[in-house]
Amino acid sequence: MHTSSSPSFSKAFPWVLFVTLIFFINYLPRSLVSPLLVPMEAELNMSHSQATGLLLLLSAGFSVSMALSSVLSRVLAHRTVAALSAVAGGLALGTFAFVETRVQAGAAILCFGLSAGLYFPSGMATLAGLVRHKDWGKAIAVHELAPNVSFIAAPLIASLALVFMSWREVLCLTGAVSFVLGLMFLFFGRGGEKQREGNLPVSCRSLLVRPRLWLFVVLIGLSIGGEYAPFSVLPLYLVNEKGIPFDTTNSVLSASRLACPFVVLAAGIVADRLGTKTAVRLYLIFHGVMLFGVGLASGMLLTGSIIMQALLTAFVFPAVFKLLAEAFTPAEQATAMSLIMPMAAVLGTGIIPAILGMCGDAGSFGAGFIAMGLMNFAALGALVKTAGSRG
């Protein structure tokens, strides 16, 4: 919660960076799984659908713990929950040292998902306690650099680290860093000293029967899917179907995300100028076209489609979350978010990558990307029903 006693943004900035670092180490392993799927698939003798099924398990664990994190934050301070997420996530990643089968890999990645999902609600509450209300936008912009930087860093880390160590050791080393940072944040961090108080202000049942909520599950799920699913599956697609070398594939993935942090910072201004619904409509149209390009093109046109697809995903989030704020009253927003985000995360980080994996098993990842494009065009119809007014 923002308080009048919160320091100026310049004084709070080091602590905002500390929270952002915890978010980064929370997000980095999820981004690392994508470039590591190629050696994991080969060593554990998995099919494409089995490999992408690991992403579904990660998403399921993440979504369940995110939905239940409010219970834990009634007992523990928000900063403690965020730190616990990093510590437990580090321990879960350490179990990959013992993974020898697909089932063991699934259990390990499910445990990591259950740990990682605890971060976001408490991390945001911790961040809010550090800054004044008028500085909230700047704090969010800094915080959102974490996932965008992780998308750039993960393929580079994988390419460099796999020269010297196995994929197991990459994940274990990342887990060790997460464990240490979590302990440091617990003892030396700032913000999030209070637990969550009171009951949910709005009945979950009253929101679950409202069509508007399910429309946002689709819109946000497709937005998350656009950010996460292509990134997760492109290494398998480019290496196995397009015949592009592994190192070149990781270089393309990193290059496609280089400008995303800057796009995120500018996207809020664009949404204010164009209007939220117009911005989201444009995203769905152009993102659908770029997904068609990823599925059908080759050579430089394929590379260009991959880069533009990634930039468009960075563009949509400020607009879609502002649209959500316009669609629900202030009293409804927190409860609506707690219901929408876990389901949207399952759709975007679990179901859509799994569909792409099944298409890969059938012989055409490209068909999966075309199907994603069609989903974006279909969502335009859903957006027509999400009027900016509440109710």
C-alpha positions in Angstrom: 0.0 0.0 0.0 1.3 3.5 -0.9 1.8 5.7 2.1 2.4 9.4 2.5 5.5 8.6 4.5 7.1 6.7 1.5 10.4 8.3 0.4 11.0 10.1 -2.9 11.5 7.9 -5.9 15.2 8.7 -6.0 15.7 7.5 -2.4 13.5 4.5 -2.9 15.2 3.6 -6.3 17.9 1.2 -4.8 15.2 -0.8 -3.0 13.0 -0.8 -6.1 15.9 -2.3 -8.0 16.3 -4.9 -5.3 12.7 -6.0 -5.7 13.2 -6.0 -9.5 16.3 -8.2 -9.1 14.2 -10.7 -7.1 11.6 -10.6 -9.9 14.4 -11.2 -12.4 15.7 -14.3 -10.7 12.1 -15.5 -10.4 11.5 -15.0 -14.2 14.9 -16.1 -15.5 14.6 -19.8 -14.9 11.2 -19.8 -16.7 12.9 -18.1 -19.6 15.9 -20.5 -19.5 13.7 -23.6 -19.8 13.0 -22.6 -23.5 16.5 -22.7 -24.9 17.3 -25.7 -22.6 14.4 -27.7 -24.1 16.5 -28.8 -27.0 19.2 -30.7 -25.0 16.6 -31.8 -22.4 14.4 -33.3 -25.1 17.3 -35.2 -26.6 18.8 -36.5 -23.3 15.5 -37.5 -21.7 14.2 -39.0 -25.0 11.1 -36.8 -25.1 8.8 -36.0 -28.0 8.0 -32.4 -28.8 4.6 -32.6 -27.0 6.2 -34.2 -24.0 8.9 -31.4 -23.9 6.3 -28.6 -24.1 4.2 -30.5 -21.6 6.9 -29.5 -19.1 5.8 -25.9 -19.7 2.2 -26.9 -19.0 3.3 -28.3 -15.6 5.4 -25.2 -14.9 2.3 -23.1 -15.7 0.0 -25.2 -13.6 2.2 -25.0 -10.5 2.7 -21.3 -11.0 -1.0 -20.5 -11.4 -2.1 -22.6 -8.4 0.4 -21.0 -6.0 -0.4 -17.5 -7.4 -4.0 -18.1 -6.7 -3.3 -19.4 -3.2 -0.6 -16.8 -2.3 -3.2 -14.5 -0.7 -3.7 -17.1 2.0 0.0 -17.2 2.8 0.3 -13.4 2.8 -2.3 -13.3 5.6 0.1 -15.1 7.9 3.5 -13.8 6.6 4.6 -10.3 5.6 4.7 -9.7 1.9 8.5 -9.3 1.7 8.8 -12.7 3.5 6.5 -14.4 1.0 8.5 -12.9 -1.9 11.8 -14.0 -0.3 10.4 -17.4 0.4 9.5 -17.7 -3.3 13.1 -17.1 -4.3 14.5 -19.5 -1.7 12.1 -22.3 -2.4 12.5 -21.8 -6.2 16.3 -22.1 -5.7 15.8 -25.4 -3.9 13.4 -26.7 -6.5 15.9 -25.9 -9.3 18.6 -27.7 -7.3 16.6 -31.0 -7.7 17.4 -31.0 -11.4 20.8 -32.3 -10.4 19.1 -35.7 -9.8 16.7 -35.7 -12.8 17.2 -38.8 -15.0 13.7 -39.3 -16.5 10.8 -37.3 -18.0 8.6 -38.0 -14.9 11.4 -36.6 -12.6 11.8 -33.6 -14.8 8.0 -33.0 -14.6 8.0 -33.2 -10.8 11.0 -30.8 -10.5 9.5 -28.2 -12.8 6.1 -28.5 -11.1 7.8 -27.8 -7.7 9.6 -24.8 -9.2 6.3 -23.5 -10.6 4.7 -23.8 -7.2 7.5 -21.8 -5.7 7.7 -19.1 -8.4 4.0 -18.3 -8.4 4.2 -17.0 -4.8 6.2 -14.0 -5.9 4.0 -11.8 -8.0 1.1 -10.7 -5.6 3.5 -10.2 -2.6 6.2 -8.7 -4.8 3.8 -6.1 -6.1 2.6 -5.3 -2.6 6.2 -4.9 -1.5 7.0 -2.6 -4.4 3.9 -0.5 -3.6 5.1 0.0 0.0 8.4 1.5 -1.2 7.1 4.4 -3.3 4.6 7.3 -3.2 1.4 6.9 -5.2 2.6 9.5 -7.8 5.7 7.4 -8.4 3.9 4.1 -8.9 4.1 4.2 -12.7 7.8 4.7 -12.6 8.3 1.8 -10.1 6.1 -0.5 -12.3 8.2 0.4 -15.4 11.4 -0.5 -13.6 9.9 -3.7 -12.2 8.7 -4.8 -15.7 12.2 -4.6 -17.0 12.9 -7.9 -15.2 10.9 -10.2 -17.6 12.0 -8.4 -20.7 15.7 -8.5 -19.7 15.4 -12.2 -18.8 14.1 -12.9 -22.3 17.3 -11.3 -23.7 19.6 -12.9 -21.2 18.3 -16.5 -21.1 19.3 -17.6 -24.6 22.7 -15.9 -24.2 23.3 -17.6 -20.9 22.2 -21.0 -22.3 24.5 -20.7 -25.3 27.5 -19.7 -23.2 26.9 -22.0 -20.2 26.2 -25.1 -22.3 29.8 -24.9 -23.6 31.1 -25.5 -20.1 28.3 -27.4 -18.3 25.2 -29.5 -18.8 21.6 -28.2 -18.8 21.2 -29.6 -15.3 24.1 -27.6 -14.0 22.8 -24.5 -15.6 19.5 -24.8 -13.7 21.2 -25.8 -10.5 23.6 -22.8 -10.7 20.6 -20.5 -11.3 18.9 -22.1 -8.3 21.9 -21.3 -6.1 21.8 -17.7 -7.1 18.0 -17.5 -6.4 18.5 -19.1 -3.0 21.2 -16.6 -2.0 19.3 -13.6 -3.3 16.1 -14.7 -1.5 17.9 -14.9 1.8 19.5 -11.5 1.2 16.1 -10.0 0.4 14.6 -11.5 3.5 17.2 -10.0 5.8 18.2 -6.8 4.1 15.3 -5.9 1.8 12.7 -3.1 2.4 9.0 -2.8 2.0 6.2 -5.3 2.4 6.4 -5.4 6.2 2.7 -5.9 6.6 0.5 -8.9 6.0 -2.6 -8.7 3.9 -5.5 -7.6 6.0 -9.3 -8.2 5.9 -11.5 -10.3 3.6 -11.8 -10.0 -0.2 -14.0 -7.0 -0.8 -15.9 -8.6 -3.6 -17.5 -12.0 -3.9 -15.5 -14.3 -6.3 -18.8 -15.9 -7.3 -20.3 -12.6 -8.4 -17.3 -12.0 -10.7 -17.0 -15.6 -12.0 -20.6 -15.5 -13.5 -19.8 -12.2 -15.3 -18.9 -12.7 -19.0 -16.6 -9.7 -18.9 -14.2 -11.6 -16.6 -13.9 -14.6 -18.9 -13.3 -12.2 -21.9 -10.3 -10.8 -20.0 -9.0 -14.3 -19.3 -8.9 -14.8 -23.1 -7.4 -11.4 -23.9 -4.7 -11.6 -21.2 -4.1 -15.3 -21.8 -3.5 -14.6 -25.5 -1.2 -11.7 -24.6 0.8 -13.8 -22.2 0.8 -16.6 -24.8 2.2 -14.2 -27.4 5.0 -13.2 -25.1 5.9 -16.7 -23.7 4.7 -19.5 -26.1 6.7 -18.5 -29.3 9.8 -17.8 -27.1 9.5 -21.2 -25.5 8.9 -23.2 -28.7 11.0 -21.4 -31.3 14.2 -23.2 -30.4 12.6 -26.6 -31.2 10.9 -25.1 -34.3 14.0 -23.4 -35.7 16.5 -26.2 -34.9 14.3 -29.3 -35.8 12.0 -28.0 -38.5 13.9 -25.1 -40.1 17.4 -26.6 -39.7 18.9 -23.5 -38.1 22.0 -24.1 -35.9 21.3 -24.0 -32.1 23.7 -21.1 -31.4 22.1 -19.1 -34.3 18.7 -19.8 -32.9 19.6 -18.4 -29.5 21.1 -15.3 -31.1 17.9 -14.7 -33.0 15.8 -15.1 -29.8 18.0 -12.6 -27.9 18.0 -10.1 -30.8 14.2 -10.3 -31.0 13.9 -9.1 -27.4 16.6 -6.4 -27.4 14.2 -3.5 -27.9 11.4 -4.9 -25.8 12.4 -3.0 -22.6 12.2 0.3 -24.4 8.9 -0.7 -26.1 7.4 -1.4 -22.6 8.4 2.0 -21.4 6.8 3.7 -24.4 3.7 1.5 -24.7 1.8 3.3 -21.9 2.2 6.6 -23.7 0.9 5.1 -26.9 -2.1 3.6 -25.1 -3.0 7.0 -23.7 -2.8 8.6 -27.1 -4.7 6.0 -29.1 -7.0 4.7 -26.4 -6.8 1.3 -24.8 -9.3 -0.6 -27.0 -7.7 0.8 -30.2 -4.2 -0.2 -29.0 -5.3 -3.7 -28.1 -7.2 -4.1 -31.4 -4.1 -3.0 -33.3 -2.0 -5.5 -31.3 -4.3 -8.4 -32.1 -4.4 -7.6 -35.8 -0.7 -7.0 -36.4 0.4 -9.8 -33.9 -1.8 -12.2 -35.8 -0.2 -11.2 -39.1 3.3 -11.7 -37.6 2.4 -15.1 -36.2 1.4 -16.1 -39.8 4.8 -14.9 -40.9 6.5 -17.0 -38.2 4.5 -20.0 -39.4 4.9 -19.6 -43.1 8.0 -17.5 -43.9 11.7 -18.5 -44.2 15.0 -16.7 -44.3 15.1 -12.9 -43.5 11.3 -12.7 -43.6 11.1 -15.3 -40.9 13.7 -13.5 -38.8 11.8 -10.2 -39.3 8.5 -11.8 -38.3 10.1 -13.2 -35.1 11.5 -9.8 -34.1 8.3 -7.9 -34.8 6.2 -10.5 -33.0 8.3 -10.1 -29.9 8.1 -6.3 -30.1 4.3 -6.4 -30.4 3.9 -8.5 -27.2 5.9 -5.9 -25.3 3.5 -3.2 -26.6 0.2 -4.8 -25.4 0.4 -5.1 -21.7 0.1 -1.5 -20.5 -3.0 -1.1 -22.7 -4.7 -4.4 -21.7 -4.2 -3.8 -18.0 -5.5 -0.3 -18.3 -8.5 -1.7 -20.2 -9.1 -4.1 -17.3 -9.0 -1.2 -14.9 -11.7 0.6 -16.9 -13.9 -2.5 -17.0 -14.0 -3.2 -13.2 -14.6 -0.8 -10.3 -11.7 -0.1 -7.9 -13.3 -2.4 -5.3 -13.5 -5.2 -7.8 -10.1 -4.9 -9.4 -7.9 -6.8 -6.9 -10.3 -9.8 -6.8 -10.7 -9.8 -10.5 -7.0 -9.8 -11.0 -6.6 -12.7 -8.5 -9.1 -14.7 -10.6 -8.1 -13.7 -14.1 -4.3 -14.0 -13.8 -3.9 -17.7 -12.8 -6.3 -18.8 -15.5 -4.7 -16.5 -18.1 -1.3 -17.8 -17.1 -2.4 -21.5 -17.6 -3.7 -20.5 -21.1 -0.7 -18.4 -22.1 2.2 -20.4 -20.6 0.8 -23.9 -20.5 -2.0 -24.7 -23.0 -0.8 -22.6 -26.0 2.8 -24.0 -25.8 1.4 -27.5 -25.4 -0.7 -27.0 -28.6 2.4 -25.8 -30.4 4.2 -29.0 -29.2 1.4 -31.2 -30.5 1.6 -29.5 -33.8 5.3 -30.1 -33.8 4.7 -33.8 -33.2 2.3 -33.8 -36.1 5.1 -32.5 -38.3 4.4 -28.8 -38.4 5.2 -26.2 -35.7 4.3 -23.7 -38.4 0.7 -24.8 -38.3 0.7 -24.1 -34.6 1.9 -20.5 -35.1 -0.8 -20.1 -37.8 -3.4 -21.4 -35.3 -2.1 -18.8 -32.7 -2.6 -16.1 -35.3 -6.2 -17.2 -35.9 -6.8 -17.1 -32.1 -5.7 -13.4 -32.1 -8.2 -12.6 -34.9 -10.9 -14.5 -33.1 -10.2 -12.5 -30.0 -11.1 -9.3 -31.8 -14.7 -10.4 -31.5 -14.3 -10.9 -27.8 -12.8 -7.4 -27.5 -15.9 -5.8 -29.0 -17.9 -7.1 -26.0 -15.4 -5.6 -23.4 -16.9 -2.1 -23.2 -14.8 0.4 -21.4 -17.7 1.2 -19.0 -18.0 -1.0 -15.9 -20.8 -3.4 -15.1 
